[in-house]
Amino acid sequence: MEIVLRQDNWSDYFEPVFRDRNKFQTDIGVLLTARNPNSHYREEDAVRLIEAALIINRLQKQMLDDGNWQIESAKDY
């Protein structure tokens, strides 16, 4: 996380894809929280698991889009 959120890395490489730094950091925190019980063979909370699946889906869509929103946004000007 330190490498991704480092200011130069974030603004140059990750912000075009994920857009909102705080939301991205929160999403990763939720995923890590969901991962810990699974990695230690503990029962997972179903709500937490569904939330993690939705976050993964959203992050995957952002990665597949790969910053194309910036290109489309620039066309408006």
PDB file with SEQRES, HELIX, SHEET and CRYST1 records, atoms N, CA, C and O in Angstrom:
SEQRES   1 A   77  MET GLU ILE VAL LEU ARG GLN ASP ASN TRP SER ASP TYR          
SEQRES   2 A   77  PHE GLU PRO VAL PHE ARG ASP ARG ASN LYS PHE GLN THR          
SEQRES   3 A   77  ASP ILE GLY VAL LEU LEU THR ALA ARG ASN PRO ASN SER          
SEQRES   4 A   77  HIS TYR ARG GLU GLU ASP ALA VAL ARG LEU ILE GLU ALA          
SEQRES   5 A   77  ALA LEU ILE ILE ASN ARG LEU GLN LYS GLN MET LEU ASP          
SEQRES   6 A   77  ASP GLY ASN TRP GLN ILE GLU SER ALA LYS ASP TYR              
HELIX    1 AA1 GLU A    2  LEU A    5  1                                   4    
HELIX    2 AA2 GLN A    7  ASN A    9  1                                   3    
HELIX    3 AA3 TRP A   10  PHE A   14  3                                   5    
HELIX    4 AA4 GLU A   15  PHE A   18  1                                   4    
HELIX    5 AA5 ARG A   21  SER A   39  1                                  19    
HELIX    6 AA6 ALA A   46  ASP A   65  1                                  20    
HELIX    7 AA7 ASN A   68  LYS A   75  1                                   8    
CRYST1    1.000    1.000    1.000  90.00  90.00  90.00 P 1           1          
ATOM      1  N   MET A   1       0.811  -1.190   0.000  1.00  0.00           N  
ATOM      2  CA  MET A   1       0.000   0.000   0.000  1.00  0.00           C  
ATOM      3  C   MET A   1       0.858   1.259   0.000  1.00  0.00           C  
ATOM      4  O   MET A   1       0.512   2.248  -0.646  1.00  0.00           O  
ATOM      5  N   GLU A   2       1.974   1.225   0.721  1.00  0.00           N  
ATOM      6  CA  GLU A   2       2.819   2.417   0.775  1.00  0.00           C  
ATOM      7  C   GLU A   2       3.303   2.804  -0.616  1.00  0.00           C  
ATOM      8  O   GLU A   2       3.354   3.988  -0.951  1.00  0.00           O  
ATOM      9  N   ILE A   3       3.655   1.824  -1.419  1.00  0.00           N  
ATOM     10  CA  ILE A   3       4.160   2.099  -2.765  1.00  0.00           C  
ATOM     11  C   ILE A   3       3.053   2.658  -3.645  1.00  0.00           C  
ATOM     12  O   ILE A   3       3.267   3.639  -4.357  1.00  0.00           O  
ATOM     13  N   VAL A   4       1.888   2.056  -3.606  1.00  0.00           N  
ATOM     14  CA  VAL A   4       0.764   2.508  -4.439  1.00  0.00           C  
ATOM     15  C   VAL A   4       0.331   3.911  -4.038  1.00  0.00           C  
ATOM     16  O   VAL A   4       0.093   4.754  -4.903  1.00  0.00           O  
ATOM     17  N   LEU A   5       0.228   4.170  -2.746  1.00  0.00           N  
ATOM     18  CA  LEU A   5      -0.300   5.455  -2.269  1.00  0.00           C  
ATOM     19  C   LEU A   5       0.743   6.555  -2.173  1.00  0.00           C  
ATOM     20  O   LEU A   5       0.409   7.704  -1.886  1.00  0.00           O  
ATOM     21  N   ARG A   6       2.008   6.213  -2.412  1.00  0.00           N  
ATOM     22  CA  ARG A   6       3.035   7.258  -2.438  1.00  0.00           C  
ATOM     23  C   ARG A   6       2.632   8.292  -3.477  1.00  0.00           C  
ATOM     24  O   ARG A   6       2.213   7.925  -4.574  1.00  0.00           O  
ATOM     25  N   GLN A   7       2.749   9.570  -3.159  1.00  0.00           N  
ATOM     26  CA  GLN A   7       2.172  10.643  -3.975  1.00  0.00           C  
ATOM     27  C   GLN A   7       2.548  10.549  -5.446  1.00  0.00           C  
ATOM     28  O   GLN A   7       1.674  10.656  -6.307  1.00  0.00           O  
ATOM     29  N   ASP A   8       3.830  10.351  -5.759  1.00  0.00           N  
ATOM     30  CA  ASP A   8       4.221  10.320  -7.172  1.00  0.00           C  
ATOM     31  C   ASP A   8       3.656   9.088  -7.884  1.00  0.00           C  
ATOM     32  O   ASP A   8       3.233   9.183  -9.036  1.00  0.00           O  
ATOM     33  N   ASN A   9       3.643   7.960  -7.227  1.00  0.00           N  
ATOM     34  CA  ASN A   9       3.068   6.765  -7.843  1.00  0.00           C  
ATOM     35  C   ASN A   9       1.560   6.910  -8.016  1.00  0.00           C  
ATOM     36  O   ASN A   9       1.011   6.576  -9.066  1.00  0.00           O  
ATOM     37  N   TRP A  10       0.903   7.406  -6.984  1.00  0.00           N  
ATOM     38  CA  TRP A  10      -0.550   7.541  -7.062  1.00  0.00           C  
ATOM     39  C   TRP A  10      -0.947   8.473  -8.203  1.00  0.00           C  
ATOM     40  O   TRP A  10      -1.750   8.104  -9.060  1.00  0.00           O  
ATOM     41  N   SER A  11      -0.391   9.665  -8.213  1.00  0.00           N  
ATOM     42  CA  SER A  11      -0.817  10.648  -9.219  1.00  0.00           C  
ATOM     43  C   SER A  11      -0.405  10.251 -10.634  1.00  0.00           C  
ATOM     44  O   SER A  11      -1.142  10.519 -11.584  1.00  0.00           O  
ATOM     45  N   ASP A  12       0.743   9.626 -10.791  1.00  0.00           N  
ATOM     46  CA  ASP A  12       1.222   9.265 -12.125  1.00  0.00           C  
ATOM     47  C   ASP A  12       0.597   7.988 -12.684  1.00  0.00           C  
ATOM     48  O   ASP A  12       0.353   7.898 -13.887  1.00  0.00           O  
ATOM     49  N   TYR A  13       0.338   7.011 -11.835  1.00  0.00           N  
ATOM     50  CA  TYR A  13      -0.046   5.687 -12.333  1.00  0.00           C  
ATOM     51  C   TYR A  13      -1.399   5.173 -11.858  1.00  0.00           C  
ATOM     52  O   TYR A  13      -2.130   4.557 -12.633  1.00  0.00           O  
ATOM     53  N   PHE A  14      -1.738   5.415 -10.612  1.00  0.00           N  
ATOM     54  CA  PHE A  14      -2.928   4.786 -10.058  1.00  0.00           C  
ATOM     55  C   PHE A  14      -4.169   5.674 -10.064  1.00  0.00           C  
ATOM     56  O   PHE A  14      -5.282   5.172 -10.214  1.00  0.00           O  
ATOM     57  N   GLU A  15      -3.997   6.969  -9.906  1.00  0.00           N  
ATOM     58  CA  GLU A  15      -5.154   7.871  -9.899  1.00  0.00           C  
ATOM     59  C   GLU A  15      -5.944   7.825 -11.209  1.00  0.00           C  
ATOM     60  O   GLU A  15      -7.174   7.860 -11.172  1.00  0.00           O  
ATOM     61  N   PRO A  16      -5.281   7.747 -12.362  1.00  0.00           N  
ATOM     62  CA  PRO A  16      -6.059   7.653 -13.601  1.00  0.00           C  
ATOM     63  C   PRO A  16      -6.963   6.420 -13.659  1.00  0.00           C  
ATOM     64  O   PRO A  16      -7.982   6.422 -14.350  1.00  0.00           O  
ATOM     65  N   VAL A  17      -6.591   5.382 -12.939  1.00  0.00           N  
ATOM     66  CA  VAL A  17      -7.381   4.151 -12.958  1.00  0.00           C  
ATOM     67  C   VAL A  17      -8.424   4.139 -11.843  1.00  0.00           C  
ATOM     68  O   VAL A  17      -9.596   3.862 -12.097  1.00  0.00           O  
ATOM     69  N   PHE A  18      -8.011   4.434 -10.617  1.00  0.00           N  
ATOM     70  CA  PHE A  18      -8.897   4.287  -9.462  1.00  0.00           C  
ATOM     71  C   PHE A  18      -9.559   5.588  -9.012  1.00  0.00           C  
ATOM     72  O   PHE A  18     -10.501   5.552  -8.221  1.00  0.00           O  
ATOM     73  N   ARG A  19      -9.086   6.729  -9.497  1.00  0.00           N  
ATOM     74  CA  ARG A  19      -9.661   8.057  -9.315  1.00  0.00           C  
ATOM     75  C   ARG A  19      -9.608   8.607  -7.898  1.00  0.00           C  
ATOM     76  O   ARG A  19      -9.004   9.654  -7.667  1.00  0.00           O  
ATOM     77  N   ASP A  20     -10.224   7.928  -6.955  1.00  0.00           N  
ATOM     78  CA  ASP A  20     -10.390   8.461  -5.597  1.00  0.00           C  
ATOM     79  C   ASP A  20      -9.472   7.712  -4.629  1.00  0.00           C  
ATOM     80  O   ASP A  20      -9.707   6.548  -4.303  1.00  0.00           O  
ATOM     81  N   ARG A  21      -8.439   8.393  -4.184  1.00  0.00           N  
ATOM     82  CA  ARG A  21      -7.431   7.771  -3.326  1.00  0.00           C  
ATOM     83  C   ARG A  21      -8.031   7.255  -2.009  1.00  0.00           C  
ATOM     84  O   ARG A  21      -7.739   6.133  -1.596  1.00  0.00           O  
ATOM     85  N   ASN A  22      -8.854   8.057  -1.361  1.00  0.00           N  
ATOM     86  CA  ASN A  22      -9.446   7.649  -0.083  1.00  0.00           C  
ATOM     87  C   ASN A  22     -10.353   6.440  -0.245  1.00  0.00           C  
ATOM     88  O   ASN A  22     -10.333   5.526   0.579  1.00  0.00           O  
ATOM     89  N   LYS A  23     -11.157   6.436  -1.318  1.00  0.00           N  
ATOM     90  CA  LYS A  23     -12.052   5.301  -1.569  1.00  0.00           C  
ATOM     91  C   LYS A  23     -11.236   4.041  -1.849  1.00  0.00           C  
ATOM     92  O   LYS A  23     -11.568   2.963  -1.357  1.00  0.00           O  
ATOM     93  N   PHE A  24     -10.172   4.177  -2.636  1.00  0.00           N  
ATOM     94  CA  PHE A  24      -9.307   3.037  -2.928  1.00  0.00           C  
ATOM     95  C   PHE A  24      -8.688   2.486  -1.649  1.00  0.00           C  
ATOM     96  O   PHE A  24      -8.662   1.273  -1.441  1.00  0.00           O  
ATOM     97  N   GLN A  25      -8.195   3.367  -0.800  1.00  0.00           N  
ATOM     98  CA  GLN A  25      -7.568   2.951   0.459  1.00  0.00           C  
ATOM     99  C   GLN A  25      -8.592   2.246   1.356  1.00  0.00           C  
ATOM    100  O   GLN A  25      -8.270   1.241   1.989  1.00  0.00           O  
ATOM    101  N   THR A  26      -9.804   2.759   1.411  1.00  0.00           N  
ATOM    102  CA  THR A  26     -10.867   2.127   2.190  1.00  0.00           C  
ATOM    103  C   THR A  26     -11.210   0.752   1.617  1.00  0.00           C  
ATOM    104  O   THR A  26     -11.369  -0.217   2.359  1.00  0.00           O  
ATOM    105  N   ASP A  27     -11.322   0.676   0.294  1.00  0.00           N  
ATOM    106  CA  ASP A  27     -11.633  -0.605  -0.354  1.00  0.00           C  
ATOM    107  C   ASP A  27     -10.578  -1.663  -0.044  1.00  0.00           C  
ATOM    108  O   ASP A  27     -10.917  -2.807   0.259  1.00  0.00           O  
ATOM    109  N   ILE A  28      -9.323  -1.293  -0.117  1.00  0.00           N  
ATOM    110  CA  ILE A  28      -8.254  -2.247   0.171  1.00  0.00           C  
ATOM    111  C   ILE A  28      -8.313  -2.676   1.633  1.00  0.00           C  
ATOM    112  O   ILE A  28      -8.067  -3.841   1.946  1.00  0.00           O  
ATOM    113  N   GLY A  29      -8.635  -1.757   2.521  1.00  0.00           N  
ATOM    114  CA  GLY A  29      -8.792  -2.106   3.932  1.00  0.00           C  
ATOM    115  C   GLY A  29      -9.897  -3.127   4.150  1.00  0.00           C  
ATOM    116  O   GLY A  29      -9.736  -4.060   4.937  1.00  0.00           O  
ATOM    117  N   VAL A  30     -11.016  -2.955   3.458  1.00  0.00           N  
ATOM    118  CA  VAL A  30     -12.124  -3.916   3.557  1.00  0.00           C  
ATOM    119  C   VAL A  30     -11.681  -5.279   3.027  1.00  0.00           C  
ATOM    120  O   VAL A  30     -11.985  -6.309   3.628  1.00  0.00           O  
ATOM    121  N   LEU A  31     -10.969  -5.286   1.911  1.00  0.00           N  
ATOM    122  CA  LEU A  31     -10.506  -6.559   1.343  1.00  0.00           C  
ATOM    123  C   LEU A  31      -9.531  -7.267   2.280  1.00  0.00           C  
ATOM    124  O   LEU A  31      -9.582  -8.488   2.428  1.00  0.00           O  
ATOM    125  N   LEU A  32      -8.654  -6.509   2.903  1.00  0.00           N  
ATOM    126  CA  LEU A  32      -7.718  -7.115   3.852  1.00  0.00           C  
ATOM    127  C   LEU A  32      -8.448  -7.688   5.063  1.00  0.00           C  
ATOM    128  O   LEU A  32      -8.088  -8.748   5.575  1.00  0.00           O  
ATOM    129  N   THR A  33      -9.478  -6.975   5.513  1.00  0.00           N  
ATOM    130  CA  THR A  33     -10.274  -7.460   6.643  1.00  0.00           C  
ATOM    131  C   THR A  33     -10.997  -8.756   6.270  1.00  0.00           C  
ATOM    132  O   THR A  33     -11.091  -9.676   7.081  1.00  0.00           O  
ATOM    133  N   ALA A  34     -11.503  -8.819   5.047  1.00  0.00           N  
ATOM    134  CA  ALA A  34     -12.193 -10.037   4.593  1.00  0.00           C  
ATOM    135  C   ALA A  34     -11.207 -11.173   4.385  1.00  0.00           C  
ATOM    136  O   ALA A  34     -11.560 -12.337   4.572  1.00  0.00           O  
ATOM    137  N   ARG A  35      -9.988 -10.858   4.006  1.00  0.00           N  
ATOM    138  CA  ARG A  35      -8.985 -11.882   3.740  1.00  0.00           C  
ATOM    139  C   ARG A  35      -8.498 -12.565   5.016  1.00  0.00           C  
ATOM    140  O   ARG A  35      -8.269 -13.775   5.014  1.00  0.00           O  
ATOM    141  N   ASN A  36      -8.339 -11.826   6.084  1.00  0.00           N  
ATOM    142  CA  ASN A  36      -7.725 -12.377   7.290  1.00  0.00           C  
ATOM    143  C   ASN A  36      -8.420 -13.618   7.848  1.00  0.00           C  
ATOM    144  O   ASN A  36      -7.729 -14.597   8.131  1.00  0.00           O  
ATOM    145  N   PRO A  37      -9.740 -13.640   8.023  1.00  0.00           N  
ATOM    146  CA  PRO A  37     -10.360 -14.873   8.534  1.00  0.00           C  
ATOM    147  C   PRO A  37     -10.158 -16.060   7.593  1.00  0.00           C  
ATOM    148  O   PRO A  37      -9.951 -17.185   8.049  1.00  0.00           O  
ATOM    149  N   ASN A  38     -10.216 -15.814   6.281  1.00  0.00           N  
ATOM    150  CA  ASN A  38     -10.029 -16.895   5.318  1.00  0.00           C  
ATOM    151  C   ASN A  38      -8.608 -17.439   5.354  1.00  0.00           C  
ATOM    152  O   ASN A  38      -8.396 -18.646   5.239  1.00  0.00           O  
ATOM    153  N   SER A  39      -7.651 -16.561   5.513  1.00  0.00           N  
ATOM    154  CA  SER A  39      -6.264 -17.009   5.511  1.00  0.00           C  
ATOM    155  C   SER A  39      -5.896 -17.757   6.791  1.00  0.00           C  
ATOM    156  O   SER A  39      -4.883 -18.454   6.839  1.00  0.00           O  
ATOM    157  N   HIS A  40      -6.712 -17.610   7.815  1.00  0.00           N  
ATOM    158  CA  HIS A  40      -6.446 -18.294   9.081  1.00  0.00           C  
ATOM    159  C   HIS A  40      -7.522 -19.333   9.410  1.00  0.00           C  
ATOM    160  O   HIS A  40      -7.681 -19.740  10.561  1.00  0.00           O  
ATOM    161  N   TYR A  41      -8.253 -19.751   8.376  1.00  0.00           N  
ATOM    162  CA  TYR A  41      -9.262 -20.809   8.492  1.00  0.00           C  
ATOM    163  C   TYR A  41     -10.312 -20.520   9.556  1.00  0.00           C  
ATOM    164  O   TYR A  41     -10.705 -21.402  10.319  1.00  0.00           O  
ATOM    165  N   ARG A  42     -10.757 -19.270   9.592  1.00  0.00           N  
ATOM    166  CA  ARG A  42     -11.847 -18.903  10.497  1.00  0.00           C  
ATOM    167  C   ARG A  42     -13.105 -18.659   9.671  1.00  0.00           C  
ATOM    168  O   ARG A  42     -13.035 -18.395   8.470  1.00  0.00           O  
ATOM    169  N   GLU A  43     -14.238 -18.751  10.324  1.00  0.00           N  
ATOM    170  CA  GLU A  43     -15.493 -18.536   9.633  1.00  0.00           C  
ATOM    171  C   GLU A  43     -15.594 -17.087   9.166  1.00  0.00           C  
ATOM    172  O   GLU A  43     -15.241 -16.160   9.894  1.00  0.00           O  
ATOM    173  N   GLU A  44     -16.080 -16.911   7.947  1.00  0.00           N  
ATOM    174  CA  GLU A  44     -16.224 -15.575   7.353  1.00  0.00           C  
ATOM    175  C   GLU A  44     -17.644 -15.073   7.543  1.00  0.00           C  
ATOM    176  O   GLU A  44     -18.603 -15.838   7.441  1.00  0.00           O  
ATOM    177  N   ASP A  45     -17.770 -13.794   7.817  1.00  0.00           N  
ATOM    178  CA  ASP A  45     -19.060 -13.126   7.906  1.00  0.00           C  
ATOM    179  C   ASP A  45     -19.592 -12.974   6.476  1.00  0.00           C  
ATOM    180  O   ASP A  45     -18.899 -12.431   5.616  1.00  0.00           O  
ATOM    181  N   ALA A  46     -20.809 -13.447   6.217  1.00  0.00           N  
ATOM    182  CA  ALA A  46     -21.378 -13.434   4.867  1.00  0.00           C  
ATOM    183  C   ALA A  46     -21.498 -12.026   4.313  1.00  0.00           C  
ATOM    184  O   ALA A  46     -21.240 -11.808   3.129  1.00  0.00           O  
ATOM    185  N   VAL A  47     -21.882 -11.072   5.138  1.00  0.00           N  
ATOM    186  CA  VAL A  47     -22.013  -9.689   4.681  1.00  0.00           C  
ATOM    187  C   VAL A  47     -20.653  -9.142   4.254  1.00  0.00           C  
ATOM    188  O   VAL A  47     -20.535  -8.484   3.221  1.00  0.00           O  
ATOM    189  N   ARG A  48     -19.649  -9.414   5.044  1.00  0.00           N  
ATOM    190  CA  ARG A  48     -18.288  -8.959   4.719  1.00  0.00           C  
ATOM    191  C   ARG A  48     -17.807  -9.593   3.416  1.00  0.00           C  
ATOM    192  O   ARG A  48     -17.150  -8.937   2.607  1.00  0.00           O  
ATOM    193  N   LEU A  49     -18.128 -10.843   3.220  1.00  0.00           N  
ATOM    194  CA  LEU A  49     -17.726 -11.551   2.008  1.00  0.00           C  
ATOM    195  C   LEU A  49     -18.412 -10.964   0.769  1.00  0.00           C  
ATOM    196  O   LEU A  49     -17.776 -10.803  -0.273  1.00  0.00           O  
ATOM    197  N   ILE A  50     -19.695 -10.647   0.879  1.00  0.00           N  
ATOM    198  CA  ILE A  50     -20.420 -10.032  -0.239  1.00  0.00           C  
ATOM    199  C   ILE A  50     -19.863  -8.646  -0.528  1.00  0.00           C  
ATOM    200  O   ILE A  50     -19.686  -8.274  -1.688  1.00  0.00           O  
ATOM    201  N   GLU A  51     -19.586  -7.878   0.525  1.00  0.00           N  
ATOM    202  CA  GLU A  51     -19.004  -6.551   0.339  1.00  0.00           C  
ATOM    203  C   GLU A  51     -17.661  -6.654  -0.382  1.00  0.00           C  
ATOM    204  O   GLU A  51     -17.378  -5.862  -1.280  1.00  0.00           O  
ATOM    205  N   ALA A  52     -16.843  -7.614   0.001  1.00  0.00           N  
ATOM    206  CA  ALA A  52     -15.546  -7.807  -0.648  1.00  0.00           C  
ATOM    207  C   ALA A  52     -15.721  -8.160  -2.121  1.00  0.00           C  
ATOM    208  O   ALA A  52     -14.982  -7.658  -2.968  1.00  0.00           O  
ATOM    209  N   ALA A  53     -16.690  -9.015  -2.436  1.00  0.00           N  
ATOM    210  CA  ALA A  53     -16.944  -9.393  -3.828  1.00  0.00           C  
ATOM    211  C   ALA A  53     -17.361  -8.179  -4.657  1.00  0.00           C  
ATOM    212  O   ALA A  53     -16.930  -8.034  -5.801  1.00  0.00           O  
ATOM    213  N   LEU A  54     -18.187  -7.316  -4.097  1.00  0.00           N  
ATOM    214  CA  LEU A  54     -18.614  -6.107  -4.813  1.00  0.00           C  
ATOM    215  C   LEU A  54     -17.441  -5.147  -5.034  1.00  0.00           C  
ATOM    216  O   LEU A  54     -17.325  -4.532  -6.094  1.00  0.00           O  
ATOM    217  N   ILE A  55     -16.591  -5.026  -4.047  1.00  0.00           N  
ATOM    218  CA  ILE A  55     -15.410  -4.164  -4.184  1.00  0.00           C  
ATOM    219  C   ILE A  55     -14.476  -4.708  -5.255  1.00  0.00           C  
ATOM    220  O   ILE A  55     -13.969  -3.953  -6.085  1.00  0.00           O  
ATOM    221  N   ILE A  56     -14.250  -6.016  -5.236  1.00  0.00           N  
ATOM    222  CA  ILE A  56     -13.396  -6.633  -6.251  1.00  0.00           C  
ATOM    223  C   ILE A  56     -13.963  -6.377  -7.636  1.00  0.00           C  
ATOM    224  O   ILE A  56     -13.218  -6.058  -8.563  1.00  0.00           O  
ATOM    225  N   ASN A  57     -15.259  -6.511  -7.786  1.00  0.00           N  
ATOM    226  CA  ASN A  57     -15.902  -6.273  -9.072  1.00  0.00           C  
ATOM    227  C   ASN A  57     -15.700  -4.822  -9.529  1.00  0.00           C  
ATOM    228  O   ASN A  57     -15.371  -4.578 -10.690  1.00  0.00           O  
ATOM    229  N   ARG A  58     -15.897  -3.862  -8.617  1.00  0.00           N  
ATOM    230  CA  ARG A  58     -15.724  -2.455  -8.968  1.00  0.00           C  
ATOM    231  C   ARG A  58     -14.275  -2.138  -9.338  1.00  0.00           C  
ATOM    232  O   ARG A  58     -14.026  -1.446 -10.324  1.00  0.00           O  
ATOM    233  N   LEU A  59     -13.317  -2.642  -8.552  1.00  0.00           N  
ATOM    234  CA  LEU A  59     -11.909  -2.388  -8.844  1.00  0.00           C  
ATOM    235  C   LEU A  59     -11.499  -3.029 -10.167  1.00  0.00           C  
ATOM    236  O   LEU A  59     -10.713  -2.456 -10.921  1.00  0.00           O  
ATOM    237  N   GLN A  60     -12.023  -4.197 -10.439  1.00  0.00           N  
ATOM    238  CA  GLN A  60     -11.720  -4.874 -11.703  1.00  0.00           C  
ATOM    239  C   GLN A  60     -12.231  -4.051 -12.888  1.00  0.00           C  
ATOM    240  O   GLN A  60     -11.533  -3.910 -13.893  1.00  0.00           O  
ATOM    241  N   LYS A  61     -13.437  -3.512 -12.774  1.00  0.00           N  
ATOM    242  CA  LYS A  61     -13.979  -2.671 -13.846  1.00  0.00           C  
ATOM    243  C   LYS A  61     -13.106  -1.437 -14.057  1.00  0.00           C  
ATOM    244  O   LYS A  61     -12.860  -1.035 -15.194  1.00  0.00           O  
ATOM    245  N   GLN A  62     -12.640  -0.838 -12.969  1.00  0.00           N  
ATOM    246  CA  GLN A  62     -11.780   0.335 -13.090  1.00  0.00           C  
ATOM    247  C   GLN A  62     -10.458  -0.032 -13.763  1.00  0.00           C  
ATOM    248  O   GLN A  62      -9.940   0.739 -14.571  1.00  0.00           O  
ATOM    249  N   MET A  63      -9.917  -1.194 -13.438  1.00  0.00           N  
ATOM    250  CA  MET A  63      -8.666  -1.613 -14.062  1.00  0.00           C  
ATOM    251  C   MET A  63      -8.860  -1.920 -15.547  1.00  0.00           C  
ATOM    252  O   MET A  63      -7.996  -1.604 -16.365  1.00  0.00           O  
ATOM    253  N   LEU A  64      -9.978  -2.527 -15.889  1.00  0.00           N  
ATOM    254  CA  LEU A  64     -10.247  -2.816 -17.294  1.00  0.00           C  
ATOM    255  C   LEU A  64     -10.454  -1.539 -18.090  1.00  0.00           C  
ATOM    256  O   LEU A  64     -10.067  -1.469 -19.257  1.00  0.00           O  
ATOM    257  N   ASP A  65     -11.059  -0.531 -17.478  1.00  0.00           N  
ATOM    258  CA  ASP A  65     -11.267   0.754 -18.137  1.00  0.00           C  
ATOM    259  C   ASP A  65      -9.942   1.501 -18.295  1.00  0.00           C  
ATOM    260  O   ASP A  65      -9.754   2.245 -19.258  1.00  0.00           O  
ATOM    261  N   ASP A  66      -9.038   1.303 -17.359  1.00  0.00           N  
ATOM    262  CA  ASP A  66      -7.663   1.806 -17.391  1.00  0.00           C  
ATOM    263  C   ASP A  66      -7.548   3.293 -17.708  1.00  0.00           C  
ATOM    264  O   ASP A  66      -6.718   3.699 -18.522  1.00  0.00           O  
ATOM    265  N   GLY A  67      -8.376   4.091 -17.069  1.00  0.00           N  
ATOM    266  CA  GLY A  67      -8.260   5.536 -17.197  1.00  0.00           C  
ATOM    267  C   GLY A  67      -8.924   6.129 -18.424  1.00  0.00           C  
ATOM    268  O   GLY A  67      -8.747   7.317 -18.694  1.00  0.00           O  
ATOM    269  N   ASN A  68      -9.680   5.348 -19.175  1.00  0.00           N  
ATOM    270  CA  ASN A  68     -10.350   5.877 -20.367  1.00  0.00           C  
ATOM    271  C   ASN A  68     -11.311   7.009 -20.039  1.00  0.00           C  
ATOM    272  O   ASN A  68     -11.649   7.804 -20.917  1.00  0.00           O  
ATOM    273  N   TRP A  69     -11.756   7.096 -18.789  1.00  0.00           N  
ATOM    274  CA  TRP A  69     -12.645   8.189 -18.397  1.00  0.00           C  
ATOM    275  C   TRP A  69     -11.981   9.537 -18.622  1.00  0.00           C  
ATOM    276  O   TRP A  69     -12.658  10.522 -18.918  1.00  0.00           O  
ATOM    277  N   GLN A  70     -10.643   9.589 -18.481  1.00  0.00           N  
ATOM    278  CA  GLN A  70      -9.949  10.856 -18.684  1.00  0.00           C  
ATOM    279  C   GLN A  70     -10.010  11.278 -20.149  1.00  0.00           C  
ATOM    280  O   GLN A  70     -10.195  12.458 -20.446  1.00  0.00           O  
ATOM    281  N   ILE A  71      -9.858  10.334 -21.056  1.00  0.00           N  
ATOM    282  CA  ILE A  71      -9.924  10.628 -22.482  1.00  0.00           C  
ATOM    283  C   ILE A  71     -11.311  11.142 -22.843  1.00  0.00           C  
ATOM    284  O   ILE A  71     -11.453  12.133 -23.559  1.00  0.00           O  
ATOM    285  N   GLU A  72     -12.329  10.456 -22.340  1.00  0.00           N  
ATOM    286  CA  GLU A  72     -13.712  10.865 -22.635  1.00  0.00           C  
ATOM    287  C   GLU A  72     -14.023  12.223 -21.997  1.00  0.00           C  
ATOM    288  O   GLU A  72     -14.721  13.045 -22.592  1.00  0.00           O  
ATOM    289  N   SER A  73     -13.513  12.453 -20.810  1.00  0.00           N  
ATOM    290  CA  SER A  73     -13.747  13.721 -20.130  1.00  0.00           C  
ATOM    291  C   SER A  73     -13.092  14.874 -20.896  1.00  0.00           C  
ATOM    292  O   SER A  73     -13.670  15.957 -20.992  1.00  0.00           O  
ATOM    293  N   ALA A  74     -11.919  14.655 -21.429  1.00  0.00           N  
ATOM    294  CA  ALA A  74     -11.217  15.694 -22.186  1.00  0.00           C  
ATOM    295  C   ALA A  74     -11.964  16.075 -23.464  1.00  0.00           C  
ATOM    296  O   ALA A  74     -11.837  17.203 -23.941  1.00  0.00           O  
ATOM    297  N   LYS A  75     -12.728  15.162 -24.010  1.00  0.00           N  
ATOM    298  CA  LYS A  75     -13.488  15.441 -25.229  1.00  0.00           C  
ATOM    299  C   LYS A  75     -14.593  16.463 -24.987  1.00  0.00           C  
ATOM    300  O   LYS A  75     -15.032  17.133 -25.921  1.00  0.00           O  
ATOM    301  N   ASP A  76     -15.038  16.585 -23.754  1.00  0.00           N  
ATOM    302  CA  ASP A  76     -16.110  17.522 -23.430  1.00  0.00           C  
ATOM    303  C   ASP A  76     -15.657  18.980 -23.518  1.00  0.00           C  
ATOM    304  O   ASP A  76     -16.493  19.881 -23.589  1.00  0.00           O  
ATOM    305  N   TYR A  77     -14.371  19.217 -23.514  1.00  0.00           N  
ATOM    306  CA  TYR A  77     -13.849  20.593 -23.524  1.00  0.00           C  
ATOM    307  C   TYR A  77     -13.464  20.957 -24.889  1.00  0.00           C  
ATOM    308  O   TYR A  77     -13.000  22.074 -25.122  1.00  0.00           O  
TER     309      TYR A  77                                                      
END                                                                             
